[in-house]
Amino acid sequence: MVAQDIKILIVDDEKDIIEFLQYNFEKEGFQVFTARNGTDGKELALKSKPDLIILDVMMPGIDGVELCNELREIPQFEDTLIIFLTARGEDYSQIAGFEVGADDYITKPVRPRVLLARVNALLKRKSKIKVEENIIDLSFMQINRDRRDVILDGESVHIPKIEFDLLVLLASNPGKIFSREQIYSKIWGNEVFVSDRTLDVHIRKLREKIGNHHIKTIKGVGYGFNE
């Protein structure tokens, strides 16, 4: 995927920030769309179908956290990359962002090279995942969702149903942090009560099978996948 094919939506109520980011992204060849508030941002997201969305957290009306949460409820934005851009660096603000499905979190003031590097890293990570005929093809592991089969470093590995479903969820979105609530909903459904202990046990067993370093824990939030 080349820059010219990638659409970025920037939603921020500060005109100077928008112009600054737009200039730097367009200079790299990206297609850029902008909005000054959450309401317009959501409408523009639906029209432009961006590959990546950069959201300011503090905005009048619909703020970034609320907008991210609303977008994640729409099927077409389930896997869209979303980055929070804000002057707030407190842990609780970052946790709120990750809980609603953010992929990354960058604090202001923004350094163009750092932001571009983070954006390119996310895009590269996403493009490496090939899901064809229900196969997730990673550099060290291949997952066949139809056959419920996992090949790790050339060897077949047996993984029970719940752990397999967890692996598919996490490995389909490397780098994305899933909150516990998102995992419960996607793996067990909303009608089943699952304790934190149950999830932690399944994660521990999955780590034993594929390696500890491939699943990361974000304290107070949930889990993500590392290649």
LOLOPA-352756 format. One record per atom (N, C-alpha, C): z, y, x; residue in three letters. Coordinates in pm, whole numbers, padded with zeros to 5 digits. Each point is the difference from the previous one (the first is absolute). Last residue first. Layout:
N
     up  north   east code
      Z      Y      X  Ala
...
END
This chain:
227
     up  north   east code
  01676 -00914  00404  Glu
 -00088 -00096  00066  Glu
  00059 -00021  00136  Glu
  00304  00138 -00425  Asn
 -00060  00042  00128  Asn
 -00098 -00105  00047  Asn
  00257  00161 -00498  Phe
 -00063 -00100  00084  Phe
 -00060  00064  00125  Phe
  00445  00112 -00363  Gly
 -00141  00024  00028  Gly
 -00051 -00105  00096  Gly
  00457  00135 -00369  Tyr
 -00066 -00073  00109  Tyr
 -00147  00040  00014  Tyr
  00456  00280 -00202  Gly
 -00060 -00131 -00027  Gly
 -00064 -00057  00125  Gly
  00353  00391 -00091  Val
 -00127  00008 -00073  Val
 -00054 -00139 -00034  Val
  00402  00100  00262  Gly
  00016  00080 -00121  Gly
 -00127  00010 -00083  Gly
 -00080 -00131  00494  Lys
  00134 -00002 -00061  Lys
  00008  00095 -00119  Lys
 -00415 -00272  00191  Ile
  00035  00142 -00005  Ile
  00131  00009 -00078  Ile
 -00269 -00416  00282  Thr
  00094  00044 -00101  Thr
  00021  00150  00012  Thr
 -00424 -00368  00140  Lys
  00098  00102  00039  Lys
  00086  00038 -00120  Lys
 -00331 -00424  00198  Ile
  00055  00060 -00122  Ile
  00109  00098  00041  Ile
 -00232 -00243  00332  His
 -00109  00035 -00092  His
  00049  00062 -00130  His
  00271 -00177  00378  His
 -00055  00133  00024  His
 -00110  00040 -00097  His
  00232 -00440  00011  Asn
  00085  00110 -00045  Asn
 -00069  00136  00005  Asn
 -00254 -00481 -00079  Gly
  00049  00084  00109  Gly
  00074  00123 -00051  Gly
 -00184 -00383 -00258  Ile
 -00111  00077  00057  Ile
  00042  00090  00117  Ile
  00307 -00309 -00236  Lys
 -00129 -00071  00003  Lys
 -00110  00079  00072  Lys
  00447  00170 -00074  Glu
  00013 -00120  00082  Glu
 -00135 -00071  00017  Glu
  00034  00370 -00293  Arg
  00002  00041  00142  Arg
  00009 -00121  00092  Arg
  00041 -00072 -00459  Leu
 -00138  00034  00033  Leu
 -00010  00043  00147  Leu
  00427 -00082 -00175  Lys
 -00074 -00126  00014  Lys
 -00146  00026  00037  Lys
  00272  00375 -00090  Arg
  00047 -00068  00121  Arg
 -00078 -00129  00024  Arg
 -00080  00234 -00400  Ile
 -00056  00073  00114  Ile
  00041 -00068  00130  Ile
  00189 -00166 -00393  His
 -00143 -00034  00007  His
 -00068  00070  00118  His
  00451  00107 -00083  Val
 -00011 -00140  00043  Val
 -00146 -00041  00014  Val
  00100  00424 -00179  Asp
  00028 -00004  00143  Asp
 -00013 -00141  00056  Asp
 -00040  00068 -00470  Leu
 -00116  00052  00074  Leu
  00022 -00010  00150  Leu
  00361 -00120 -00270  Thr
 -00110 -00094 -00019  Thr
 -00123  00045  00078  Thr
  00376  00287 -00018  Arg
  00025 -00116  00086  Arg
 -00115 -00100 -00007  Arg
  00015  00374 -00290  Asp
 -00044  00037  00134  Asp
  00014 -00117  00096  Asp
 -00066 -00129 -00512  Ser
  00097  00072  00082  Ser
 -00060  00036  00135  Ser
 -00228 -00069 -00503  Val
  00004 -00057  00134  Val
  00095  00084  00084  Val
 -00181 -00094 -00546  Phe
  00096  00066  00087  Phe
  00005 -00073  00134  Phe
 -00410  00050 -00378  Val
  00087 -00092  00074  Val
  00093  00078  00090  Val
 -00357  00191 -00269  Glu
  00092 -00066 -00093  Glu
  00101 -00091  00070  Glu
 -00375  00252  00203  Asn
  00108  00090 -00043  Asn
  00104 -00066 -00089  Asn
 -00296 -00247  00406  Gly
 -00020  00061 -00132  Gly
  00121  00081 -00041  Gly
 -00093 -00248  00426  Trp
  00073 -00071 -00104  Trp
 -00026  00055 -00140  Trp
 -00237  00174  00389  Ile
  00019 -00142  00030  Ile
  00067 -00075 -00115  Ile
 -00090  00478 -00016  Lys
 -00126 -00067  00030  Lys
  00016 -00150  00020  Lys
  00385  00282 -00088  Ser
 -00095  00011 -00111  Ser
 -00126 -00083  00026  Ser
  00332  00033  00341  Tyr
  00051 -00077 -00114  Tyr
 -00104 -00002 -00113  Tyr
 -00097  00273  00368  Ile
 -00014 -00143  00032  Ile
  00049 -00086 -00116  Ile
  00056  00464 -00034  Gln
 -00142 -00033 -00006  Gln
 -00022 -00149  00027  Gln
  00437  00169  00049  Glu
 -00039 -00002 -00141  Glu
 -00148 -00036 -00017  Glu
  00178  00059  00435  Arg
  00048 -00124 -00061  Arg
 -00046 -00010 -00145  Arg
 -00310  00289  00307  Ser
  00141  00005 -00038  Ser
  00039 -00135 -00061  Ser
 -00393  00080  00369  Phe
  00025 -00031 -00141  Phe
  00150  00007 -00026  Phe
 -00367  00208  00382  Ile
  00137 -00041 -00028  Ile
  00016 -00021 -00151  Ile
 -00439 -00025  00365  Lys
  00054  00054 -00125  Lys
  00141 -00053 -00021  Lys
 -00269 -00150  00367  Gly
  00051  00135  00021  Gly
  00060  00062 -00124  Gly
 -00355 -00381 -00074  Pro
  00078  00019  00123  Pro
  00042  00146  00017  Pro
 -00169 -00298 -00407  Asn
  00016  00144  00023  Asn
  00083  00024  00126  Asn
 -00105 -00436 -00157  Ser
 -00116  00068 -00057  Ser
  00004  00150  00027  Ser
  00361 -00296  00118  Ala
 -00112 -00007  00095  Ala
 -00126  00068 -00052  Ala
  00398 -00034 -00276  Leu
  00025  00083  00118  Leu
 -00121  00006  00092  Leu
 -00023 -00275 -00392  Leu
  00029  00138 -00038  Leu
  00012  00090  00123  Leu
 -00047 -00465  00067  Val
 -00125  00059 -00049  Val
  00022  00148 -00034  Val
  00382 -00248  00119  Leu
 -00089  00020  00115  Leu
 -00131  00066 -00042  Leu
  00305 -00126 -00335  Leu
  00052  00112  00077  Leu
 -00092  00032  00117  Leu
 -00098 -00381 -00249  Asp
 -00030  00119 -00078  Asp
  00051  00127  00070  Asp
  00110 -00414  00193  Phe
 -00144  00024  00011  Phe
 -00039  00127 -00075  Phe
  00440 -00150 -00037  Glu
 -00022  00057  00133  Glu
 -00149  00029  00021  Glu
  00120 -00216 -00397  Ile
  00054  00136  00001  Ile
 -00025  00067  00133  Ile
 -00149 -00461 -00039  Lys
 -00065  00095 -00091  Lys
  00055  00143  00012  Lys
  00039 -00320  00436  Pro
  00027 -00016 -00143  Pro
 -00048  00118 -00083  Pro
 -00209 -00174  00470  Ile
  00088  00105 -00047  Ile
  00019 -00015 -00151  Ile
 -00213 -00259  00481  His
  00037 -00015 -00141  His
  00101  00108 -00037  His
 -00404 -00009  00383  Val
  00143  00017 -00022  Val
  00030 -00013 -00149  Val
 -00408 -00115  00411  Ser
  00035  00012 -00141  Ser
  00152  00006 -00016  Ser
 -00283  00175  00441  Glu
  00075 -00113 -00056  Glu
  00034  00026 -00146  Glu
 -00225  00319  00299  Gly
 -00080 -00123  00000  Gly
  00069 -00121 -00059  Gly
  00208  00438  00012  Asp
 -00040 -00031  00138  Asp
 -00070 -00136  00007  Asp
  00144  00033 -00455  Leu
  00067  00090  00094  Leu
 -00032 -00044  00142  Leu
 -00157 -00062 -00548  Ile
 -00032 -00046  00135  Ile
  00056  00102  00097  Ile
  00076 -00152 -00549  Val
  00020  00098  00107  Val
 -00031 -00066  00134  Val
 -00086 -00058 -00582  Asp
  00002 -00058  00133  Asp
  00015  00111  00104  Asp
 -00091 -00049 -00504  Arg
  00140  00025  00038  Arg
  00026 -00061  00138  Arg
 -00422  00032 -00253  Arg
  00055 -00129  00042  Arg
  00149  00008  00036  Arg
 -00223  00395 -00144  Asp
 -00039 -00103 -00096  Asp
  00065 -00134  00034  Asp
  00054  00375  00289  Arg
  00082  00011 -00120  Arg
 -00036 -00103 -00105  Arg
 -00016  00028  00547  Asn
 -00092 -00032 -00109  Asn
  00082 -00004 -00129  Asn
  00054  00221  00521  Ile
  00068 -00042 -00122  Ile
 -00106 -00022 -00108  Ile
  00068  00046  00576  Gln
 -00093  00003 -00113  Gln
  00072 -00059 -00121  Gln
  00127  00234  00524  Met
  00031 -00084 -00116  Met
 -00106  00016 -00108  Met
  00022  00252  00416  Phe
  00071 -00120  00042  Phe
  00022 -00101 -00112  Phe
 -00235  00425 -00054  Ser
 -00034 -00036  00137  Ser
  00062 -00133  00043  Ser
 -00105  00060 -00518  Leu
  00068  00083  00097  Leu
 -00033 -00049  00141  Leu
 -00177 -00051 -00540  Asp
 -00030 -00039  00138  Asp
  00063  00100  00097  Asp
  00011 -00203 -00532  Ile
  00052  00112  00078  Ile
 -00012 -00041  00146  Ile
 -00255 -00168 -00478  Ile
  00048 -00030  00135  Ile
  00046  00129  00067  Ile
 -00226 -00076 -00446  Asn
  00143 -00024  00001  Asn
  00053 -00045  00135  Asn
 -00452  00145 -00060  Glu
  00019 -00131 -00060  Glu
  00146 -00041  00011  Glu
 -00023  00389  00277  Glu
 -00124 -00051 -00053  Glu
  00022 -00142 -00051  Glu
  00249  00435  00242  Val
  00034 -00088 -00110  Val
 -00129 -00041 -00069  Val
  00191  00228  00485  Lys
 -00118 -00040 -00075  Lys
  00042 -00099 -00109  Lys
  00222  00392  00352  Ile
  00029 -00103 -00098  Ile
 -00125 -00028 -00082  Ile
  00017  00339  00328  Lys
  00004 -00130  00068  Lys
  00026 -00114 -00098  Lys
  00002  00469 -00122  Ser
 -00136 -00054  00013  Ser
 -00002 -00137  00067  Ser
  00410  00246 -00048  Lys
 -00050 -00044 -00131  Lys
 -00136 -00067  00013  Lys
  00194  00193  00383  Arg
  00080 -00115 -00042  Arg
 -00053 -00056 -00131  Arg
 -00186  00397  00159  Lys
 -00042 -00113  00083  Lys
  00072 -00127 -00043  Lys
  00125  00404 -00203  Leu
 -00135 -00039 -00044  Leu
 -00049 -00122  00078  Leu
  00413  00192  00127  Leu
  00010 -00059 -00134  Leu
 -00136 -00052 -00047  Leu
  00012  00237  00405  Ala
  00069 -00128  00016  Ala
  00012 -00072 -00135  Ala
 -00177  00437  00010  Asn
 -00096 -00097  00053  Asn
  00063 -00138  00018  Asn
  00281  00355 -00138  Val
 -00100 -00029 -00103  Val
 -00097 -00107  00048  Val
  00311  00164  00309  Arg
  00069 -00081 -00103  Arg
 -00098 -00042 -00109  Arg
 -00158  00292  00334  Ala
  00028 -00132  00057  Ala
  00066 -00091 -00102  Ala
 -00077  00448 -00118  Leu
 -00126 -00074  00007  Leu
  00022 -00140  00057  Leu
  00372  00291 -00004  Leu
 -00040 -00036 -00136  Leu
 -00128 -00083  00001  Leu
  00146  00172  00411  Val
  00094 -00102 -00048  Val
 -00042 -00047 -00139  Val
 -00240  00354  00192  Arg
 -00028 -00126  00069  Arg
  00089 -00113 -00048  Arg
  00069  00447 -00177  Pro
 -00125 -00065 -00041  Pro
 -00026 -00134  00066  Pro
  00482  00200 -00114  Arg
 -00088  00011  00117  Arg
 -00127 -00078 -00031  Arg
  00391  00245 -00333  Val
 -00092 -00110  00032  Val
 -00078  00031  00127  Val
  00522  00146 -00191  Pro
 -00138  00043  00018  Pro
 -00088 -00113  00054  Pro
  00234 -00197 -00321  Lys
 -00055  00126  00049  Lys
  00095  00058  00105  Lys
 -00050 -00542 -00120  Thr
  00070  00125 -00027  Thr
 -00074  00120  00059  Thr
 -00131 -00519 -00201  Ile
 -00015  00091  00113  Ile
  00067  00133 -00035  Ile
 -00073 -00553 -00155  Tyr
  00080  00118 -00031  Tyr
 -00004  00090  00122  Tyr
 -00263 -00468 -00261  Asp
  00051  00068  00118  Asp
  00064  00131 -00042  Asp
 -00153 -00313 -00321  Asp
 -00035 -00079  00117  Asp
  00053  00063  00129  Asp
  00187  00008 -00543  Ala
 -00068  00074  00107  Ala
 -00028 -00092  00119  Ala
  00228 -00095 -00450  Gly
 -00124 -00060  00051  Gly
 -00074  00078  00105  Gly
  00441  00062 -00238  Val
 -00108  00015 -00098  Val
 -00135 -00041  00057  Val
  00395 -00020  00268  Glu
  00031 -00076 -00121  Glu
 -00111  00012 -00105  Glu
 -00009  00250  00410  Phe
 -00038 -00140  00018  Phe
  00023 -00081 -00127  Phe
  00135  00454 -00004  Gly
 -00145 -00013  00018  Gly
 -00045 -00143  00013  Gly
  00461  00100 -00018  Ala
 -00062  00024 -00132  Ala
 -00150 -00016  00009  Ala
  00238 -00023  00402  Ile
  00023 -00119 -00081  Ile
 -00064  00014 -00137  Ile
 -00003  00372  00284  Gln
 -00093 -00102  00047  Gln
  00013 -00127 -00083  Gln
  00302  00342 -00086  Ser
 -00133  00042 -00041  Ser
 -00105 -00102  00042  Ser
  00447 -00055  00136  Tyr
 -00014 -00032 -00142  Tyr
 -00138  00041 -00052  Tyr
  00122  00096  00455  Asp
 -00025 -00142 -00024  Asp
 -00025 -00028 -00147  Asp
 -00122  00485  00198  Glu
  00119 -00080 -00027  Glu
 -00037 -00144 -00034  Glu
 -00282  00403  00108  Gly
  00007 -00116  00087  Gly
  00120 -00089 -00026  Gly
 -00358  00411 -00218  Arg
  00129 -00067 -00013  Arg
  00003 -00126  00083  Arg
 -00379  00287 -00067  Ala
  00091  00061  00096  Ala
  00136 -00069 -00003  Ala
 -00484 -00245 -00123  Thr
  00104  00087 -00051  Thr
  00085  00056  00111  Thr
 -00404 -00375 -00179  Leu
  00005  00109  00098  Leu
  00100  00102 -00052  Leu
 -00165 -00550 -00090  Phe
  00077  00116 -00040  Phe
  00007  00099  00116  Phe
 -00380 -00392 -00140  Ile
  00089  00054  00102  Ile
  00075  00119 -00058  Ile
 -00316 -00462 -00161  Ile
  00067  00124 -00039  Ile
  00099  00041  00109  Ile
 -00453 -00357 -00129  Leu
  00096  00047  00099  Leu
  00059  00134 -00045  Leu
 -00180 -00392 -00336  Thr
 -00041  00124  00064  Thr
  00107  00044  00099  Thr
  00007 -00386 -00309  Asp
 -00018 -00020  00144  Asp
 -00048  00125  00073  Asp
  00092 -00003 -00477  Glu
  00102 -00091  00052  Glu
 -00007 -00011  00152  Glu
 -00279  00257 -00333  Phe
  00073  00062  00111  Phe
  00108 -00090  00058  Phe
 -00283 -00115 -00378  Gln
 -00094  00039  00105  Gln
  00069  00065  00120  Gln
  00254 -00141 -00402  Pro
 -00055 -00108  00083  Pro
 -00089  00045  00115  Pro
  00410  00285 -00197  Ile
 -00141 -00012 -00039  Ile
 -00066 -00102  00093  Ile
  00449  00137  00061  Glu
 -00003 -00071 -00128  Glu
 -00142 -00021 -00049  Glu
  00101  00255  00390  Arg
  00019 -00143  00029  Arg
  00001 -00084 -00128  Arg
 -00021  00476 -00028  Leu
 -00125 -00056  00051  Leu
  00012 -00150  00025  Leu
  00385  00240 -00133  Glu
 -00096 -00007 -00109  Glu
 -00131 -00064  00045  Glu
  00334  00082  00326  Asn
  00044 -00104 -00093  Asn
 -00099 -00018 -00114  Asn
 -00071  00353  00299  Cys
 -00025 -00129  00065  Cys
  00036 -00114 -00092  Cys
  00106  00430 -00147  Leu
 -00144 -00023 -00003  Leu
 -00035 -00133  00064  Leu
  00448  00143  00018  Glu
 -00038 -00034 -00138  Glu
 -00149 -00032 -00009  Glu
  00160  00156  00411  Val
  00058 -00132 -00028  Val
 -00041 -00047 -00140  Val
 -00127  00439  00139  Gly
 -00073 -00107  00067  Gly
  00051 -00139 -00031  Gly
  00076  00374 -00375  Asp
  00015  00002  00145  Asp
 -00069 -00123  00061  Asp
 -00080  00300 -00462  Ile
  00008 -00137  00050  Ile
  00013  00005  00152  Ile
  00120  00444 -00163  Gly
 -00057 -00094 -00098  Gly
  00023 -00143  00046  Gly
 -00003  00323  00402  Pro
  00039  00031 -00138  Pro
 -00067 -00096 -00098  Pro
  00119 -00163  00500  Met
 -00102  00081 -00069  Met
  00050  00032 -00140  Met
  00141 -00283  00477  Met
  00054  00106 -00084  Met
 -00113  00086 -00057  Met
 -00121 -00372  00274  Val
  00107 -00048 -00086  Val
  00045  00107 -00098  Val
 -00505 -00069  00200  Asp
  00121  00075  00030  Asp
  00109 -00050 -00095  Asp
 -00436 -00297  00147  Leu
  00077  00069 -00102  Leu
  00117  00078  00059  Leu
 -00505 -00272  00096  Ile
  00112  00063  00070  Ile
  00072  00089 -00101  Ile
 -00357 -00452 -00011  Ile
  00055  00118 -00067  Ile
  00118  00052  00082  Ile
 -00477 -00343  00038  Leu
  00131  00038  00050  Leu
  00044  00128 -00068  Leu
 -00400 -00205 -00124  Asp
  00048 -00114  00078  Asp
  00142  00025  00049  Asp
 -00223  00219 -00466  Pro
  00015  00013  00145  Pro
  00048 -00130  00065  Pro
 -00206  00179 -00466  Lys
  00032 -00135  00050  Lys
  00014 -00001  00153  Lys
 -00110  00365 -00345  Ser
 -00058 -00018  00134  Ser
  00022 -00138  00060  Ser
  00167  00134 -00446  Lys
 -00142  00032  00009  Lys
 -00061 -00040  00134  Lys
  00467 -00054 -00085  Leu
 -00073 -00086 -00094  Leu
 -00151  00023  00010  Leu
  00285  00278  00249  Ala
  00004 -00137  00054  Ala
 -00080 -00094 -00088  Ala
  00066  00442 -00142  Leu
 -00101 -00007  00104  Leu
 -00005 -00139  00063  Leu
  00333  00089 -00322  Glu
 -00132  00008 -00064  Glu
 -00112 -00015  00103  Glu
  00443  00025  00157  Lys
 -00022 -00126 -00070  Lys
 -00139 -00002 -00064  Lys
  00136  00398  00207  Gly
 -00018 -00105  00098  Gly
 -00029 -00134 -00065  Gly
  00117  00378 -00258  Asp
 -00140  00007  00044  Asp
 -00030 -00112  00100  Asp
  00442  00027 -00137  Thr
 -00083 -00025 -00118  Thr
 -00148 -00001  00038  Thr
  00330  00115  00331  Gly
 -00008 -00141 -00032  Gly
 -00090 -00034 -00117  Gly
 -00104  00433  00308  Asn
  00117 -00048 -00074  Asn
 -00023 -00146 -00042  Asn
 -00324  00255  00251  Arg
  00118  00081  00030  Arg
  00124 -00042 -00079  Arg
 -00474 -00252  00221  Ala
  00061  00048 -00124  Ala
  00131  00069  00035  Ala
 -00501 -00223  00243  Thr
  00132  00064  00003  Thr
  00045  00040 -00140  Thr
 -00361 -00334  00336  Phe
  00021  00061 -00131  Phe
  00141  00058  00001  Phe
 -00390 -00197  00388  Val
  00132  00049 -00038  Val
 -00002  00065 -00138  Val
 -00263 -00358  00382  Gln
 -00022  00075 -00123  Gln
  00137  00041 -00053  Gln
 -00104 -00088  00538  Phe
  00049 -00053 -00127  Phe
 -00045  00088 -00118  Phe
 -00073  00073  00492  Gly
 -00105 -00063 -00080  Gly
  00045 -00057 -00133  Gly
  00231  00268  00358  Glu
 -00014 -00139  00043  Glu
 -00102 -00077 -00085  Glu
  00109  00448 -00100  Lys
 -00050  00005  00137  Lys
 -00023 -00141  00055  Lys
  00211  00058 -00417  Glu
 -00145  00018 -00010  Glu
 -00064  00007  00138  Glu
  00470 -00023 -00020  Phe
 -00060 -00125 -00047  Phe
 -00152  00011 -00009  Phe
  00249  00385  00123  Asn
  00013 -00104  00103  Asn
 -00063 -00132 -00044  Asn
  00010  00368 -00308  Tyr
 -00080  00033  00117  Tyr
  00001 -00114  00102  Tyr
  00282 -00033 -00375  Gln
 -00140 -00018 -00037  Gln
 -00091  00026  00120  Gln
  00462  00085  00045  Leu
 -00030 -00143 -00002  Leu
 -00148 -00024 -00030  Leu
  00149  00447 -00012  Phe
  00021 -00054  00134  Phe
 -00039 -00148  00008  Phe
  00004  00220 -00419  Glu
 -00113  00046  00081  Glu
  00007 -00057  00141  Glu
  00362 -00094 -00291  Ile
 -00123 -00063 -00047  Ile
 -00118  00038  00088  Ile
  00408  00215  00081  Ile
  00006 -00141  00041  Ile
 -00129 -00071 -00040  Ile
  00058  00444 -00143  Asp
 -00022 -00006  00145  Asp
 -00002 -00144  00051  Asp
  00108  00089 -00459  Lys
 -00142  00021  00029  Lys
 -00030 -00015  00149  Lys
  00393 -00237 -00291  Glu
 -00014  00105  00101  Glu
 -00147  00012  00043  Glu
  00176 -00333 -00308  Asp
  00000  00131 -00066  Asp
 -00011  00116  00099  Asp
 -00208 -00523  00002  Asp
  00108  00081  00057  Asp
 -00006  00137 -00064  Asp
 -00285 -00490  00059  Val
  00067  00068 -00111  Val
  00122  00072  00057  Val
 -00496 -00261  00157  Ile
  00120  00070  00045  Ile
  00059  00076 -00118  Ile
 -00364 -00436  00107  Leu
  00048  00100 -00096  Leu
  00131  00058  00053  Leu
 -00460 -00276  00212  Ile
  00142  00033  00009  Ile
  00033  00109 -00102  Ile
 -00405 -00400  00133  Lys
  00038  00117 -00078  Lys
  00152  00018  00006  Lys
 -00422 -00254  00305  Ile
  00140  00001 -00043  Ile
  00033  00132 -00071  Ile
 -00416 -00127  00229  Asp
  00012 -00081 -00122  Asp
  00139  00007 -00060  Asp
 -00120  00213  00415  Gln
 -00083  00060 -00105  Gln
  00010 -00074 -00133  Gln
  00219 -00161  00402  Ala
  00067  00114 -00062  Ala
 -00079  00057 -00117  Ala
 -00070 -00517  00102  Val
 -00009  00121  00080  Val
  00057  00117 -00077  Val
  00053 -00567  00005  Met
  00000  00120 -00085  Met
  00000  00124  00088  Met
END
